Amino acid sequence: MASCDVADRDSLAALLAAIPAEHPLTAVVHTAGVLDDGVVSALTTRQLDTALRPKVDAAWHLHELTAGMNLAGFVVFSSLAGTFGGTGQANYAAANAFLDALAHVRRAQGLPGLSLAWGLWAERSGMTGKLGEADLSRLARGGVEPMPSEEGLDLFDVACTLDEAVLLPVRLVVEAMRDRVGEDAIPVILRSLIRTPVRRAVRASAAPADPVDSLTHRLAGMSEAERDGALLDLVRTHAATVLGYAGPDAIEPDRGFLELGFDSLSAVELRNLLGAATGLRLPATLLFDYPSTTVLVEYLRSELVPDVPAAILPALAELDRVEFALPELLADSSARATLGTRLQELLARVNGASATATAVEEKLESATDDEMFALIDELDLD
């Protein structure tokens, strides 16, 4: 047994050169990895280096320095994050995607290459030992279940007998993923396995079928106090889910999100949940820009319920329903033409009414007192 910094090319070369000829190197299994999570917009050079060095640099050095050794196996431990993506793990996902690509490159060169994109192991390691209940709950909601070590070792043995460059040994809970359909949380690679409901347009007289549509309609018919209450319940419910709390009552409205226990990863997850529930495109820094539930509710209300006369809110909600149905309608050329004609007619009426109102306003501004009194008399008669 010997220790070496595999990411240091000279150290690795010296170690390989020290292997006795009577006991040659026959296989490589690279398992190193280091986490340094953060949202992509805030990643630093140090965080990138922390995640990439033990995987990218080390694996590439092993690839180059063992190329002529006639190895029977070259196995690298990748991660599900490189295939599905991981909240707040852009650097780690990139490092593992490199390992997957390296396995393909080696096989194209006639060399052995296998990348195993592991899911979560039940047995804690240096990388997963700091995961709390909230982290495990987040993974479970995403459909990833911890894998017993015995099962992982069995899958390793099986994977080494298969003629594949990349394999994903992971425990997936399909039901958990299906429950998140409305959040578009199912990775593209799994959408042929997990059937999702077909989105269909609904008549104006029908009840809204989409949760986002339902929310905008409900808010449009509420008073300001009722809207704040509904949005407060929405934010507190999702926040409690992300943090693993028993219920929304555990989320104090005026208490800061960081004080409640949110970090960069859980903040992004809450942003995603609220974005799916409201239909808004929310910034990754949402919880830092609006640091408490109360402040966040004010922001959501301003985005969902524009500062316009209350009488127009139901009409705006109906337009939201049309916008939601557009992708399906635009796929049909006949429906697209009919819709376009109808929308142009409505727009012409709106523009015509605006032009008439403008003309009336200009006329009133220049009217004499006698003309004004005559107009009032005419309106009274009407």
C-alpha positions in Angstrom: 0.0 0.0 0.0 1.2 3.5 -0.9 -0.2 7.0 -0.6 0.0 9.6 -3.3 -1.7 12.8 -4.5 -3.0 11.4 -7.8 -3.9 15.0 -8.9 -0.1 15.7 -8.8 1.2 14.2 -12.1 4.8 13.9 -11.0 3.9 12.2 -7.8 1.6 9.7 -9.6 4.3 9.0 -12.2 6.8 8.3 -9.5 4.4 5.9 -7.7 3.6 4.0 -10.9 7.3 3.7 -11.8 7.9 2.2 -8.3 5.5 -0.8 -9.0 7.6 -3.9 -9.3 7.7 -5.7 -12.6 6.8 -9.0 -11.0 3.5 -7.5 -9.7 2.4 -5.2 -12.5 -0.6 -2.9 -12.3 -3.6 -4.6 -13.9 -6.5 -2.3 -13.1 -7.4 1.2 -11.9 -10.4 2.1 -9.7 -10.6 5.8 -9.1 -13.0 6.8 -6.3 -11.9 10.3 -5.2 -14.3 13.2 -4.9 -14.7 16.4 -2.9 -17.8 18.6 -2.5 -17.8 22.4 -2.3 -21.4 23.3 -3.1 -22.8 26.7 -4.1 -25.2 28.2 -6.6 -23.6 28.6 -10.0 -23.8 32.4 -10.1 -21.7 32.6 -6.9 -19.1 29.8 -7.6 -15.5 30.9 -7.0 -12.3 29.7 -8.7 -11.5 28.0 -5.4 -14.7 26.0 -5.4 -14.2 24.9 -9.0 -10.7 23.8 -8.2 -11.8 21.9 -5.1 -14.4 19.9 -7.1 -12.5 19.4 -10.3 -8.9 18.6 -9.1 -9.5 15.2 -7.5 -11.7 14.0 -10.4 -10.7 15.7 -13.6 -6.9 16.2 -13.0 -6.5 12.9 -11.2 -8.4 10.8 -13.7 -6.7 12.4 -16.7 -3.3 11.7 -15.2 -4.2 8.1 -14.6 -5.5 7.9 -18.2 -2.3 9.3 -19.7 0.2 7.5 -17.4 -1.3 4.1 -17.7 -2.2 4.2 -21.4 0.6 1.7 -22.3 0.1 -0.7 -19.4 -2.4 -3.1 -21.0 -4.9 -2.8 -18.1 -7.8 -5.2 -17.7 -10.0 -2.5 -16.2 -10.2 1.3 -15.7 -13.1 2.3 -13.5 -13.9 5.8 -12.3 -16.6 6.6 -9.7 -18.8 9.4 -11.1 -22.1 10.7 -9.7 -25.7 10.9 -10.6 -25.2 14.7 -10.4 -23.3 14.6 -13.7 -26.3 13.0 -15.5 -29.3 14.5 -13.7 -27.7 17.6 -12.4 -27.7 18.6 -8.7 -29.1 21.6 -6.9 -26.1 23.9 -6.1 -23.6 21.4 -7.5 -22.6 22.8 -10.9 -18.9 22.3 -10.2 -19.4 18.8 -8.9 -21.7 17.9 -11.8 -19.1 19.2 -14.3 -16.4 17.1 -12.7 -18.4 13.9 -12.9 -19.6 14.6 -16.5 -15.9 14.7 -17.4 -15.4 11.3 -15.9 -18.3 9.9 -18.0 -16.8 11.5 -21.1 -13.4 10.1 -20.3 -14.8 6.5 -20.2 -16.2 7.0 -23.7 -12.9 8.5 -24.9 -10.9 5.5 -23.6 -13.2 3.0 -25.2 -13.0 4.8 -28.5 -9.2 4.4 -28.2 -9.5 0.7 -27.6 -8.8 1.0 -23.9 -10.9 -0.3 -21.0 -13.1 2.4 -19.5 -16.2 2.4 -17.2 -17.7 5.3 -15.4 -20.2 4.5 -12.6 -22.5 7.4 -11.8 -23.5 6.5 -8.3 -26.5 7.5 -6.4 -26.6 8.0 -2.6 -25.1 5.2 -0.4 -26.7 4.6 2.9 -23.4 4.2 4.7 -22.0 7.7 5.5 -18.7 8.7 4.0 -16.5 11.8 4.1 -18.6 13.4 1.4 -22.1 12.5 2.7 -21.4 12.4 6.4 -22.5 16.1 6.8 -25.9 15.5 5.2 -28.7 16.4 7.6 -32.3 15.3 7.7 -33.3 18.2 5.4 -30.7 17.1 2.9 -31.9 13.5 2.9 -35.5 14.6 2.6 -34.6 16.7 -0.4 -32.9 13.7 -2.1 -35.9 11.6 -1.3 -38.3 14.1 -2.8 -36.1 14.0 -5.9 -36.6 10.2 -6.1 -33.2 9.1 -4.8 -33.2 6.5 -2.1 -30.1 5.5 -0.1 -28.4 2.3 -1.2 -27.1 -0.3 1.3 -23.4 -1.0 0.9 -24.0 -4.6 0.1 -26.2 -3.7 -2.8 -23.7 -1.2 -4.0 -20.9 -3.7 -4.0 -23.0 -6.2 -5.8 -23.8 -3.6 -8.5 -20.1 -2.8 -8.8 -19.4 -6.5 -9.5 -22.2 -6.7 -12.1 -21.2 -3.4 -13.8 -17.6 -4.6 -14.4 -19.0 -7.5 -16.4 -21.1 -5.3 -18.8 -19.9 -3.9 -22.0 -20.9 -0.3 -21.3 -19.0 3.0 -20.9 -21.3 4.6 -18.4 -23.7 3.0 -16.0 -25.9 4.5 -13.2 -26.1 2.3 -10.1 -28.8 4.1 -8.2 -32.0 3.5 -6.3 -34.8 5.5 -7.9 -38.2 5.9 -6.4 -40.4 6.6 -9.5 -43.4 7.5 -7.4 -41.6 10.4 -5.8 -40.5 11.8 -9.1 -44.0 11.4 -10.6 -45.4 13.5 -7.7 -43.2 16.4 -8.8 -44.4 16.4 -12.4 -46.0 19.9 -12.0 -42.5 21.2 -11.1 -40.9 20.0 -14.3 -38.4 18.2 -11.9 -38.2 14.9 -13.9 -34.8 14.7 -15.6 -35.2 14.6 -19.4 -33.4 11.2 -19.5 -36.2 9.6 -17.4 -39.3 11.2 -19.1 -39.8 8.1 -21.3 -40.0 6.0 -18.2 -42.2 8.2 -16.1 -45.5 9.0 -17.8 -46.7 12.5 -17.2 -50.2 13.9 -17.7 -50.8 15.5 -21.1 -51.5 19.2 -20.7 -54.7 20.2 -22.5 -56.4 23.6 -23.0 -59.6 24.1 -21.0 -62.7 26.1 -21.9 -63.3 29.4 -20.3 -66.2 27.9 -18.4 -64.3 24.9 -17.1 -62.3 24.9 -13.9 -58.6 25.6 -14.4 -56.7 22.3 -14.6 -53.2 23.7 -14.0 -52.1 24.7 -10.5 -50.5 27.9 -11.7 -53.7 28.9 -13.6 -55.7 28.1 -10.5 -53.5 30.3 -8.3 -53.8 33.3 -10.5 -57.6 32.9 -10.7 -57.9 32.6 -7.0 -55.8 35.6 -6.3 -57.7 37.7 -8.8 -60.9 37.2 -6.8 -59.5 37.9 -3.4 -59.1 41.0 -1.3 -55.6 42.2 -0.5 -55.6 40.7 2.9 -56.8 37.3 1.5 -54.1 37.4 -1.2 -51.4 37.9 1.5 -52.8 35.1 3.6 -52.9 32.7 0.6 -49.3 33.6 -0.5 -48.1 33.4 3.1 -49.5 29.8 3.4 -47.9 28.9 0.1 -44.4 30.1 1.1 -44.5 28.7 4.6 -45.8 25.3 3.4 -43.0 24.9 0.8 -40.4 26.3 3.2 -41.4 23.7 5.9 -41.2 20.9 3.3 -37.7 21.9 2.2 -36.4 22.2 5.8 -38.1 19.0 6.9 -40.3 20.7 9.5 -43.6 19.2 10.7 -45.7 21.9 9.1 -46.0 25.6 8.0 -46.6 26.8 11.5 -43.0 26.1 12.2 -42.0 28.9 9.8 -42.2 32.3 11.6 -43.2 34.9 9.0 -40.8 37.6 10.2 -37.8 35.4 10.9 -35.0 35.4 8.4 -34.6 32.4 6.0 -31.0 32.0 7.0 -31.9 32.0 10.6 -34.5 29.4 9.9 -31.8 27.1 8.5 -31.7 27.7 4.8 -28.4 27.4 3.0 -27.6 27.9 -0.7 -28.9 24.5 -1.8 -32.2 24.6 0.2 -32.7 28.2 -1.0 -32.5 27.1 -4.6 -34.9 24.3 -4.0 -37.5 26.6 -2.4 -37.0 29.0 -5.3 -37.8 26.1 -7.7 -40.9 25.0 -5.7 -42.2 28.6 -5.6 -41.5 29.1 -9.3 -43.4 26.0 -10.2 -46.3 26.9 -7.9 -46.6 30.5 -9.2 -45.4 30.2 -12.8 -42.9 33.0 -12.2 -39.3 32.9 -13.3 -37.6 33.6 -10.0 -34.0 34.5 -9.5 -31.6 32.0 -7.9 -30.9 34.6 -5.2 -34.6 34.9 -4.3 -34.2 34.2 -0.6 -31.2 36.5 -0.3 -33.0 39.3 -2.1 -36.2 38.8 0.0 -34.8 37.5 3.3 -38.0 36.6 5.2 -41.4 35.1 4.5 -43.2 38.4 4.9 -40.8 40.3 2.5 -41.0 37.5 0.0 -44.8 37.5 0.1 -44.8 41.2 -0.7 -42.6 40.5 -3.7 -44.7 37.6 -5.0 -47.9 39.6 -4.6 -46.4 42.5 -6.7 -45.4 40.0 -9.4 -48.6 37.9 -9.4 -51.1 40.7 -8.9 -50.1 43.8 -10.9 -50.9 47.3 -9.6 -53.9 47.7 -11.8 -57.6 48.4 -11.2 -59.2 45.4 -9.5 -61.9 45.1 -12.2 -59.2 44.1 -14.8 -57.6 41.3 -12.7 -60.1 38.6 -13.9 -59.4 39.5 -17.5 -55.7 39.3 -17.0 -56.2 35.8 -15.4 -58.1 34.7 -18.5 -55.2 35.9 -20.6 -52.9 33.8 -18.4 -55.0 30.8 -19.3 -54.6 31.5 -23.0 -50.9 31.9 -22.6 -50.7 28.6 -20.8 -52.5 26.8 -23.6 -50.4 28.4 -26.4 -47.8 25.6 -26.9 -50.5 23.1 -27.7 -52.6 25.5 -29.8 -49.6 26.7 -31.8 -48.8 23.1 -32.8 -52.1 23.0 -34.8 -51.9 25.3 -37.9 -55.7 25.6 -38.1 -56.0 26.5 -34.4 -53.1 28.9 -34.7 -54.7 30.8 -37.6 -58.1 31.0 -35.8 -56.4 32.2 -32.6 -54.3 34.8 -34.4 -57.4 36.2 -36.1 -59.4 36.4 -32.9 -56.5 38.0 -30.9 -56.0 40.6 -33.6 -59.7 41.5 -33.5 -59.6 41.9 -29.8 -56.4 44.0 -30.0 -58.0 46.2 -32.7 -61.0 46.8 -30.3 -58.6 47.7 -27.5 -56.6 50.1 -29.7 -59.8 51.6 -31.1 -61.2 52.3 -27.6 -57.9 53.8 -26.6 -57.9 56.1 -29.6 -61.5 57.2 -29.0 -60.8 57.9 -25.3 -57.7 59.9 -26.3 -59.8 61.9 -28.8 -62.5 62.6 -26.2 -59.9 63.7 -23.6 -58.3 66.1 -26.1 -61.7 67.5 -27.1 -62.6 68.1 -23.4 -59.4 69.9 -22.8 -60.1 72.4 -25.5 -63.8 72.8 -24.9 -65.4 76.1 -23.8 -67.6 76.4 -20.8 -70.7 76.4 -23.0 -69.6 73.3 -24.8 -68.9 71.5 -21.5 -72.4 72.3 -20.1 -74.0 71.2 -23.4 -72.1 67.9 -23.2 -73.3 67.4 -19.6 -76.9 68.0 -20.6 -76.5 65.5 -23.4 -75.0 62.8 -21.1 -77.9 63.4 -18.6 -80.4 62.8 -21.5 -78.6 59.6 -22.5 
